[in-house]
Amino acid sequence: MKRTLGKFFTSRLVGPLLYLVAFGWGMGRSIQMNGGNYMEFIVPGIVALSAMNTSFSAVGVNLNMSRLYYKTLDEYLLAPISSSALVLGKVLAGTVRGLVDSLIILALAFLFGTHLVVNGWFLMVVLLTCLLFSALGVVAAMVVNSHEDMANFSTFVILPMSFLCGTFFSPDRLPKVFGYIIDVLPLTHASYLLRALASGQGIIPLSLAVLVVYATVFFAAGVVAVLKVR
Amino acid sequence: MQIDIIQASLGGDEQIIELSQLAKKYGDVQAVAGLDLKIDNEEIFGLLGPNGAGKTTTIRMLTMLTKPTGGSVLINGYETTGDLSKVKKEIGVVPQHMNLDLELTVWENLELHGCLHKMPRAERQQRMQELLAFVELTDRAHDLADKLSGGMKRRLMIARALMHHPGILFMDEPTAGLDPQARRKIWDLIRKMNSEGMTVLLTTHYIEEAEVLCHRVGIMDRGRLIALGTPTELKKKVGEIVVETLNCGDTEYRFFAGREQALGYAGNLSANLVIREANLEDVFVELTGRRVGA
């Protein structure tokens, strides 16, 4: 890790910076959102989406490669450690990466002069989002049997969520049917929560519950998937 | 230098690994079809067979990386379906695929394994020094694993497998792709470990490797064990003397129990011929070659 730290941080910066420049500065300057500045609307969305993307791919892609290609996963499966310990380790590793990314975006947003309320609840929700999508990464890495299909999983599951789940625009502008589907997805609740918290409103208990349930279910599914991978 | 490689307290000559009717089916393909096999304590056992015979699948089932679809395995008295962590402590595994963490140094690879097996720090450090000396990698301890040669990587994998003091070592094609020097070094390591009490089960398709290294050999073909015995017994079984005749570009092999019969047969032939002692390769080809035949 310390050997690749420089590369790690600089490569982390690129994605978030592009989002902020393109959607925030570029497009966003002319847009007013619910009476506020578009930057203030979009930054919590970008934090949520990048917590999701980073945690998911940090765990999913790595673990899938280590299972199918490098076979380094065998070394862990051969060790007398429980599968829940293995999943917990992978999820925490993904969570750290997700958190680093999210904090970088917040720091950039402040440099761009955006006013956001970042309190303990806000960080809690970011943490929960990272945990949730890291656990989904474990499940995908264990279930998906080729590197190509792993990319497909991202394209069909992660990519649509990135754009639709209340990240760049409010989903109530879409037809009702889409709205219902989007309301079921975890990222929607992550962005709702972060946006509410950043604008100084309180926590949304229902959304928080949805995230907790998703995280628990994905974690359990991850443990089962590791047990079944033999 | 005498190194205490084995600490496991395995007593007597009892069978340390017992496979009964072990089977694995992938969809419609029967990779391993009802294997019955007993492996003695402190023996070097070689599993031989052409590619796709089911050797690797068998090893993966023995090391609990793949679930059998039938039958059972007892390792040192423990079922491989029950308390896995007990079995995992007994066995060391050197997989066929190079699966060191290449972003870590030699030292860190061993340390990771020690941590995964919950070895206390002091014991871990002492063991790592001991094993690095054993596999002659002490001076490369702080190099990245990626920088090692193929033979060194393989030796590091052996050191890693020995970290937690296992009594049984599984090696899947331990010398595949190595040059002759590196291969002999691995052979020496295996003999050295075995002389200190390690049971070794290895797979190979290098026949001379099985011949010089293994006490007993099992030959697998299409998921079944088709021959089992010491290399000498197997040679006796097909005939100790071979007559090779070149017949329109194809070599024909005939096996005989003794020289007289071989000479008698050879006397009636007009073609160019060679009379020699059989080796394990003849056994292998005789038993598997014709059907694999390609």
Interface residues (C-beta under 8 A of the other chain):
Chain A: R3 T4 Y70 K71 T72 D74 E75 Y76 L77 L78 A79 P80 I81 R230
Chain B: T63 M64 L65 T66 K67 L84 S85 K88 K89 I91 V93 P95 H97 N99 L100 D101 E103 L112 H113 L116 H117 K118 R160
